[in-house]
Structures are given as C-alpha cells and as structure tokens.
Amino acid sequence: MHYKNGREAKVGDRVVVPNNGKPFIGLLSEVNAGSDTCNGQVIPMPASSHYVTLKEILHVDDALAKG
C-alpha cells in the first residue's frame, strides 16, 4: 500500500487527507491491501475515523516538506 507520492503506507503514520477542500491531519489506523479504493482508515486528530483511498493522500511529513 502506498500514498499518492509513492511512499509506503504504514499503520500509525500521520497523514493529510484532502477531504473535498477541507483538509485534516489524521492517524492511519487500518489498511486493506485487497482494495484499490477506500483501503485505509484514518482517525482525524483528535476525533472519529474516516475511510480513505490511500493513493489520494500524503504522509504528513511529505505534505509539510518544503519543495
């Protein structure tokens, strides 16, 4: 499983989810390698969880990197 930019996705990663123009930072809590969409669960910091498509999101370190 990989993020939008190719970085390997790992449970416990902090991620940035675009969320239809209202991005949030969350914690990747579950991955499902058997699916191409809705294959990860993210718990927003701090609150409930969302199912996401990992290839549409970024690890928080990559999102915050200057480049």
PDB file as gemmi writes it, atoms N, CA and C in Angstrom:
CRYST1    1.000    1.000    1.000  90.00  90.00  90.00 P 1                      
ATOM      1  N   MET A   1       0.848  -1.168   0.000  1.00  0.00           N  
ATOM      2  CA  MET A   1       0.000   0.000   0.000  1.00  0.00           C  
ATOM      3  C   MET A   1       0.901   1.242   0.000  1.00  0.00           C  
ATOM      4  N   HIS A   2       0.529   2.207  -0.830  1.00  0.00           N  
ATOM      5  CA  HIS A   2       1.334   3.415  -0.979  1.00  0.00           C  
ATOM      6  C   HIS A   2       0.454   4.654  -1.046  1.00  0.00           C  
ATOM      7  N   TYR A   3       1.045   5.774  -0.644  1.00  0.00           N  
ATOM      8  CA  TYR A   3       0.366   7.068  -0.722  1.00  0.00           C  
ATOM      9  C   TYR A   3       0.453   7.632  -2.132  1.00  0.00           C  
ATOM     10  N   LYS A   4      -0.155   8.763  -2.326  1.00  0.00           N  
ATOM     11  CA  LYS A   4      -0.220   9.444  -3.617  1.00  0.00           C  
ATOM     12  C   LYS A   4       1.150   9.645  -4.253  1.00  0.00           C  
ATOM     13  N   ASN A   5       2.159   9.937  -3.446  1.00  0.00           N  
ATOM     14  CA  ASN A   5       3.502  10.205  -3.969  1.00  0.00           C  
ATOM     15  C   ASN A   5       4.400   8.970  -3.975  1.00  0.00           C  
ATOM     16  N   GLY A   6       3.850   7.788  -3.703  1.00  0.00           N  
ATOM     17  CA  GLY A   6       4.618   6.553  -3.764  1.00  0.00           C  
ATOM     18  C   GLY A   6       5.199   6.072  -2.450  1.00  0.00           C  
ATOM     19  N   ARG A   7       5.158   6.895  -1.396  1.00  0.00           N  
ATOM     20  CA  ARG A   7       5.689   6.476  -0.100  1.00  0.00           C  
ATOM     21  C   ARG A   7       4.851   5.313   0.428  1.00  0.00           C  
ATOM     22  N   GLU A   8       5.521   4.333   1.041  1.00  0.00           N  
ATOM     23  CA  GLU A   8       4.821   3.186   1.614  1.00  0.00           C  
ATOM     24  C   GLU A   8       3.941   3.636   2.779  1.00  0.00           C  
ATOM     25  N   ALA A   9       2.697   3.165   2.788  1.00  0.00           N  
ATOM     26  CA  ALA A   9       1.760   3.483   3.866  1.00  0.00           C  
ATOM     27  C   ALA A   9       1.905   2.472   4.992  1.00  0.00           C  
ATOM     28  N   LYS A  10       1.992   2.980   6.224  1.00  0.00           N  
ATOM     29  CA  LYS A  10       2.127   2.112   7.394  1.00  0.00           C  
ATOM     30  C   LYS A  10       1.141   2.552   8.462  1.00  0.00           C  
ATOM     31  N   VAL A  11       0.501   1.578   9.098  1.00  0.00           N  
ATOM     32  CA  VAL A  11      -0.393   1.890  10.210  1.00  0.00           C  
ATOM     33  C   VAL A  11       0.402   2.686  11.240  1.00  0.00           C  
ATOM     34  N   GLY A  12      -0.201   3.756  11.736  1.00  0.00           N  
ATOM     35  CA  GLY A  12       0.457   4.624  12.709  1.00  0.00           C  
ATOM     36  C   GLY A  12       1.003   5.898  12.096  1.00  0.00           C  
ATOM     37  N   ASP A  13       1.035   5.972  10.745  1.00  0.00           N  
ATOM     38  CA  ASP A  13       1.510   7.188  10.079  1.00  0.00           C  
ATOM     39  C   ASP A  13       0.541   8.339  10.321  1.00  0.00           C  
ATOM     40  N   ARG A  14       1.094   9.547  10.443  1.00  0.00           N  
ATOM     41  CA  ARG A  14       0.268  10.755  10.423  1.00  0.00           C  
ATOM     42  C   ARG A  14       0.118  11.157   8.973  1.00  0.00           C  
ATOM     43  N   VAL A  15      -1.102  11.473   8.550  1.00  0.00           N  
ATOM     44  CA  VAL A  15      -1.382  11.777   7.153  1.00  0.00           C  
ATOM     45  C   VAL A  15      -2.208  13.047   7.019  1.00  0.00           C  
ATOM     46  N   VAL A  16      -2.173  13.624   5.808  1.00  0.00           N  
ATOM     47  CA  VAL A  16      -3.011  14.766   5.470  1.00  0.00           C  
ATOM     48  C   VAL A  16      -4.040  14.281   4.454  1.00  0.00           C  
ATOM     49  N   VAL A  17      -5.322  14.450   4.775  1.00  0.00           N  
ATOM     50  CA  VAL A  17      -6.423  13.999   3.916  1.00  0.00           C  
ATOM     51  C   VAL A  17      -7.071  15.228   3.280  1.00  0.00           C  
ATOM     52  N   PRO A  18      -7.179  15.296   1.928  1.00  0.00           N  
ATOM     53  CA  PRO A  18      -7.728  16.479   1.269  1.00  0.00           C  
ATOM     54  C   PRO A  18      -9.181  16.777   1.638  1.00  0.00           C  
ATOM     55  N   ASN A  19     -10.012  15.761   1.807  1.00  0.00           N  
ATOM     56  CA  ASN A  19     -11.382  15.909   2.310  1.00  0.00           C  
ATOM     57  C   ASN A  19     -12.190  16.983   1.580  1.00  0.00           C  
ATOM     58  N   ASN A  20     -12.225  16.904   0.231  1.00  0.00           N  
ATOM     59  CA  ASN A  20     -13.032  17.839  -0.585  1.00  0.00           C  
ATOM     60  C   ASN A  20     -12.760  19.302  -0.269  1.00  0.00           C  
ATOM     61  N   GLY A  21     -11.484  19.667  -0.190  1.00  0.00           N  
ATOM     62  CA  GLY A  21     -11.111  21.061   0.037  1.00  0.00           C  
ATOM     63  C   GLY A  21     -11.074  21.487   1.494  1.00  0.00           C  
ATOM     64  N   LYS A  22     -11.367  20.576   2.416  1.00  0.00           N  
ATOM     65  CA  LYS A  22     -11.301  20.863   3.853  1.00  0.00           C  
ATOM     66  C   LYS A  22     -10.340  19.853   4.487  1.00  0.00           C  
ATOM     67  N   PRO A  23      -9.030  20.005   4.200  1.00  0.00           N  
ATOM     68  CA  PRO A  23      -8.057  19.006   4.643  1.00  0.00           C  
ATOM     69  C   PRO A  23      -7.961  18.892   6.157  1.00  0.00           C  
ATOM     70  N   PHE A  24      -7.583  17.679   6.575  1.00  0.00           N  
ATOM     71  CA  PHE A  24      -7.339  17.452   8.000  1.00  0.00           C  
ATOM     72  C   PHE A  24      -6.159  16.508   8.165  1.00  0.00           C  
ATOM     73  N   ILE A  25      -5.541  16.561   9.324  1.00  0.00           N  
ATOM     74  CA  ILE A  25      -4.451  15.656   9.680  1.00  0.00           C  
ATOM     75  C   ILE A  25      -5.047  14.534  10.508  1.00  0.00           C  
ATOM     76  N   GLY A  26      -4.597  13.321  10.230  1.00  0.00           N  
ATOM     77  CA  GLY A  26      -5.116  12.176  10.962  1.00  0.00           C  
ATOM     78  C   GLY A  26      -4.059  11.101  11.117  1.00  0.00           C  
ATOM     79  N   LEU A  27      -4.468  10.013  11.741  1.00  0.00           N  
ATOM     80  CA  LEU A  27      -3.605   8.870  12.007  1.00  0.00           C  
ATOM     81  C   LEU A  27      -4.119   7.688  11.205  1.00  0.00           C  
ATOM     82  N   LEU A  28      -3.267   7.080  10.369  1.00  0.00           N  
ATOM     83  CA  LEU A  28      -3.659   5.906   9.612  1.00  0.00           C  
ATOM     84  C   LEU A  28      -3.776   4.735  10.576  1.00  0.00           C  
ATOM     85  N   SER A  29      -5.000   4.229  10.752  1.00  0.00           N  
ATOM     86  CA  SER A  29      -5.234   3.206  11.764  1.00  0.00           C  
ATOM     87  C   SER A  29      -5.475   1.819  11.191  1.00  0.00           C  
ATOM     88  N   GLU A  30      -5.736   1.730   9.872  1.00  0.00           N  
ATOM     89  CA  GLU A  30      -6.027   0.436   9.266  1.00  0.00           C  
ATOM     90  C   GLU A  30      -5.771   0.527   7.769  1.00  0.00           C  
ATOM     91  N   VAL A  31      -5.249  -0.563   7.166  1.00  0.00           N  
ATOM     92  CA  VAL A  31      -5.098  -0.634   5.714  1.00  0.00           C  
ATOM     93  C   VAL A  31      -5.699  -1.944   5.230  1.00  0.00           C  
ATOM     94  N   ASN A  32      -6.233  -1.913   4.000  1.00  0.00           N  
ATOM     95  CA  ASN A  32      -6.844  -3.090   3.393  1.00  0.00           C  
ATOM     96  C   ASN A  32      -6.225  -3.270   2.014  1.00  0.00           C  
ATOM     97  N   ALA A  33      -5.225  -4.140   1.918  1.00  0.00           N  
ATOM     98  CA  ALA A  33      -4.494  -4.335   0.670  1.00  0.00           C  
ATOM     99  C   ALA A  33      -5.353  -4.954  -0.425  1.00  0.00           C  
ATOM    100  N   GLY A  34      -6.501  -5.505  -0.095  1.00  0.00           N  
ATOM    101  CA  GLY A  34      -7.353  -6.157  -1.071  1.00  0.00           C  
ATOM    102  C   GLY A  34      -8.252  -5.215  -1.846  1.00  0.00           C  
ATOM    103  N   SER A  35      -8.090  -3.915  -1.697  1.00  0.00           N  
ATOM    104  CA  SER A  35      -8.968  -2.951  -2.356  1.00  0.00           C  
ATOM    105  C   SER A  35      -8.166  -1.791  -2.925  1.00  0.00           C  
ATOM    106  N   ASP A  36      -8.616  -1.250  -4.078  1.00  0.00           N  
ATOM    107  CA  ASP A  36      -7.956  -0.083  -4.673  1.00  0.00           C  
ATOM    108  C   ASP A  36      -8.533   1.233  -4.162  1.00  0.00           C  
ATOM    109  N   THR A  37      -9.771   1.211  -3.650  1.00  0.00           N  
ATOM    110  CA  THR A  37     -10.404   2.421  -3.122  1.00  0.00           C  
ATOM    111  C   THR A  37     -10.885   2.152  -1.703  1.00  0.00           C  
ATOM    112  N   CYS A  38     -11.044   3.214  -0.940  1.00  0.00           N  
ATOM    113  CA  CYS A  38     -11.454   3.099   0.467  1.00  0.00           C  
ATOM    114  C   CYS A  38     -10.675   1.990   1.161  1.00  0.00           C  
ATOM    115  N   ASN A  39      -9.343   2.046   1.017  1.00  0.00           N  
ATOM    116  CA  ASN A  39      -8.497   0.960   1.511  1.00  0.00           C  
ATOM    117  C   ASN A  39      -7.688   1.330   2.749  1.00  0.00           C  
ATOM    118  N   GLY A  40      -8.041   2.425   3.365  1.00  0.00           N  
ATOM    119  CA  GLY A  40      -7.376   2.808   4.607  1.00  0.00           C  
ATOM    120  C   GLY A  40      -8.356   3.513   5.520  1.00  0.00           C  
ATOM    121  N   GLN A  41      -8.135   3.368   6.812  1.00  0.00           N  
ATOM    122  CA  GLN A  41      -8.972   4.081   7.776  1.00  0.00           C  
ATOM    123  C   GLN A  41      -8.105   5.091   8.498  1.00  0.00           C  
ATOM    124  N   VAL A  42      -8.582   6.344   8.545  1.00  0.00           N  
ATOM    125  CA  VAL A  42      -7.850   7.433   9.176  1.00  0.00           C  
ATOM    126  C   VAL A  42      -8.669   7.978  10.330  1.00  0.00           C  
ATOM    127  N   ILE A  43      -8.023   8.133  11.468  1.00  0.00           N  
ATOM    128  CA  ILE A  43      -8.656   8.752  12.634  1.00  0.00           C  
ATOM    129  C   ILE A  43      -8.198  10.206  12.673  1.00  0.00           C  
ATOM    130  N   PRO A  44      -9.116  11.156  12.427  1.00  0.00           N  
ATOM    131  CA  PRO A  44      -8.721  12.565  12.498  1.00  0.00           C  
ATOM    132  C   PRO A  44      -8.173  12.899  13.878  1.00  0.00           C  
ATOM    133  N   MET A  45      -7.222  13.802  13.903  1.00  0.00           N  
ATOM    134  CA  MET A  45      -6.656  14.224  15.182  1.00  0.00           C  
ATOM    135  C   MET A  45      -7.337  15.505  15.602  1.00  0.00           C  
ATOM    136  N   PRO A  46      -8.033  15.501  16.659  1.00  0.00           N  
ATOM    137  CA  PRO A  46      -8.444  14.403  17.537  1.00  0.00           C  
ATOM    138  C   PRO A  46      -9.911  14.075  17.306  1.00  0.00           C  
ATOM    139  N   ALA A  47     -10.349  12.919  16.920  1.00  0.00           N  
ATOM    140  CA  ALA A  47     -11.784  12.603  16.806  1.00  0.00           C  
ATOM    141  C   ALA A  47     -12.038  11.233  16.206  1.00  0.00           C  
ATOM    142  N   SER A  48     -13.128  11.119  15.443  1.00  0.00           N  
ATOM    143  CA  SER A  48     -13.574   9.852  14.868  1.00  0.00           C  
ATOM    144  C   SER A  48     -12.736   9.444  13.659  1.00  0.00           C  
ATOM    145  N   SER A  49     -13.136   8.387  12.954  1.00  0.00           N  
ATOM    146  CA  SER A  49     -12.342   7.885  11.835  1.00  0.00           C  
ATOM    147  C   SER A  49     -13.066   8.033  10.502  1.00  0.00           C  
ATOM    148  N   HIS A  50     -12.278   7.957   9.410  1.00  0.00           N  
ATOM    149  CA  HIS A  50     -12.785   8.057   8.045  1.00  0.00           C  
ATOM    150  C   HIS A  50     -12.124   6.975   7.205  1.00  0.00           C  
ATOM    151  N   TYR A  51     -12.863   6.394   6.266  1.00  0.00           N  
ATOM    152  CA  TYR A  51     -12.255   5.503   5.281  1.00  0.00           C  
ATOM    153  C   TYR A  51     -11.799   6.347   4.109  1.00  0.00           C  
ATOM    154  N   VAL A  52     -10.605   6.056   3.605  1.00  0.00           N  
ATOM    155  CA  VAL A  52      -9.989   6.880   2.562  1.00  0.00           C  
ATOM    156  C   VAL A  52      -9.367   5.982   1.497  1.00  0.00           C  
ATOM    157  N   THR A  53      -9.013   6.578   0.373  1.00  0.00           N  
ATOM    158  CA  THR A  53      -8.249   5.907  -0.668  1.00  0.00           C  
ATOM    159  C   THR A  53      -6.811   6.393  -0.528  1.00  0.00           C  
ATOM    160  N   LEU A  54      -5.907   5.487  -0.141  1.00  0.00           N  
ATOM    161  CA  LEU A  54      -4.543   5.871   0.208  1.00  0.00           C  
ATOM    162  C   LEU A  54      -3.804   6.580  -0.918  1.00  0.00           C  
ATOM    163  N   LYS A  55      -4.069   6.231  -2.166  1.00  0.00           N  
ATOM    164  CA  LYS A  55      -3.336   6.876  -3.254  1.00  0.00           C  
ATOM    165  C   LYS A  55      -3.772   8.317  -3.471  1.00  0.00           C  
ATOM    166  N   GLU A  56      -4.716   8.814  -2.693  1.00  0.00           N  
ATOM    167  CA  GLU A  56      -5.147  10.205  -2.796  1.00  0.00           C  
ATOM    168  C   GLU A  56      -4.662  11.071  -1.641  1.00  0.00           C  
ATOM    169  N   ILE A  57      -3.929  10.480  -0.710  1.00  0.00           N  
ATOM    170  CA  ILE A  57      -3.484  11.245   0.452  1.00  0.00           C  
ATOM    171  C   ILE A  57      -1.962  11.221   0.556  1.00  0.00           C  
ATOM    172  N   LEU A  58      -1.406  12.002   1.476  1.00  0.00           N  
ATOM    173  CA  LEU A  58       0.037  12.083   1.694  1.00  0.00           C  
ATOM    174  C   LEU A  58       0.380  11.857   3.163  1.00  0.00           C  
ATOM    175  N   HIS A  59       1.558  11.315   3.396  1.00  0.00           N  
ATOM    176  CA  HIS A  59       2.120  11.259   4.742  1.00  0.00           C  
ATOM    177  C   HIS A  59       2.330  12.706   5.177  1.00  0.00           C  
ATOM    178  N   VAL A  60       2.093  13.021   6.425  1.00  0.00           N  
ATOM    179  CA  VAL A  60       2.171  14.411   6.889  1.00  0.00           C  
ATOM    180  C   VAL A  60       3.554  15.004   6.684  1.00  0.00           C  
ATOM    181  N   ASP A  61       4.626  14.225   6.818  1.00  0.00           N  
ATOM    182  CA  ASP A  61       5.977  14.757   6.609  1.00  0.00           C  
ATOM    183  C   ASP A  61       6.151  15.220   5.165  1.00  0.00           C  
ATOM    184  N   ASP A  62       5.590  14.466   4.202  1.00  0.00           N  
ATOM    185  CA  ASP A  62       5.701  14.848   2.796  1.00  0.00           C  
ATOM    186  C   ASP A  62       4.850  16.078   2.497  1.00  0.00           C  
ATOM    187  N   ALA A  63       3.673  16.175   3.097  1.00  0.00           N  
ATOM    188  CA  ALA A  63       2.795  17.311   2.869  1.00  0.00           C  
ATOM    189  C   ALA A  63       3.396  18.605   3.413  1.00  0.00           C  
ATOM    190  N   LEU A  64       4.155  18.502   4.486  1.00  0.00           N  
ATOM    191  CA  LEU A  64       4.733  19.680   5.118  1.00  0.00           C  
ATOM    192  C   LEU A  64       6.122  20.039   4.601  1.00  0.00           C  
ATOM    193  N   ALA A  65       6.717  19.126   3.810  1.00  0.00           N  
ATOM    194  CA  ALA A  65       8.069  19.364   3.289  1.00  0.00           C  
ATOM    195  C   ALA A  65       8.088  20.548   2.333  1.00  0.00           C  
ATOM    196  N   LYS A  66       9.122  21.311   2.436  1.00  0.00           N  
ATOM    197  CA  LYS A  66       9.288  22.452   1.522  1.00  0.00           C  
ATOM    198  C   LYS A  66       9.894  21.920   0.241  1.00  0.00           C  
ATOM    199  N   GLY A  67       9.356  22.284  -0.890  1.00  0.00           N  
ATOM    200  CA  GLY A  67       9.914  21.757  -2.127  1.00  0.00           C  
ATOM    201  C   GLY A  67       9.498  22.535  -3.258  1.00  0.00           C  
TER     202      GLY A  67                                                      
END                                                                             
